Amino acid sequence: MATQDRSAADLPAIINAENLQSNMKSIYYSRTFLSIIGGVVAGIWGFTSFTGFVFYFMVMLAASFGLAAKAKFSAGSYFDSWNRILLDGILGGLMSFVLFWTFAYDIVHIF
C-alpha cells in the first residue's frame, strides 16, 4: 500500500463547534444591537416608509463589512461559510429595528 502525501491546502478545515457557536452568538448580538440603535436613529431622523428600510439594510451592510474586517476577511478561520457573516441574523434584526424605529418616531415626531 502506498501512502499519499497531502498538503495542508488539500485537508478540510477543522472548526471547533464551541468556537463557532460563540462566534455566531457574537454576530447575533452585534446585529441585534445595531438594529436597535439603527431603529432609534431612523426614528429620530424621521425616516418613513421605504427610506427607513433602505437605512436598515445599509446598517446591516456596514455591519457585515465590519464583521468581515474583524475576522480579517478570512471567514474560513472563524465560520463554516461566508453566509454566516453576510446574511445570518438580518431578518431577525428587522423586527427589532421596526419596533424601535416606530417607537422613536412616535416619541420625537408625534408626541
C-alpha positions, 0 to 999 in steps of 0.5 A: 500500500502506498501512502499519499502525501497531502498538503495542508491546502488539500485537508478540510478545515477543522472548526471547533463547534464551541468556537463557532457557536460563540462566534455566531452568538457574537454576530447575533448580538452585534446585529441585534444591537445595531438594529436597535440603535439603527431603529432609534436613529431612523426614528429620530431622523424621521425616516418613513416608509421605504427610506427607513428600510433602505437605512436598515439594510445599509446598517446591516451592510456596514455591519457585515463589512465590519464583521468581515474586517474583524475576522480579517476577511478570512471567514474560513478561520472563524465560520463554516461559510461566508453566509454566516457573516453576510446574511445570518441574523438580518431578518431577525434584526428587522423586527427589532429595528421596526419596533424601535424605529416606530417607537422613536418616531412616535416619541420625537415626531408625534408626541 
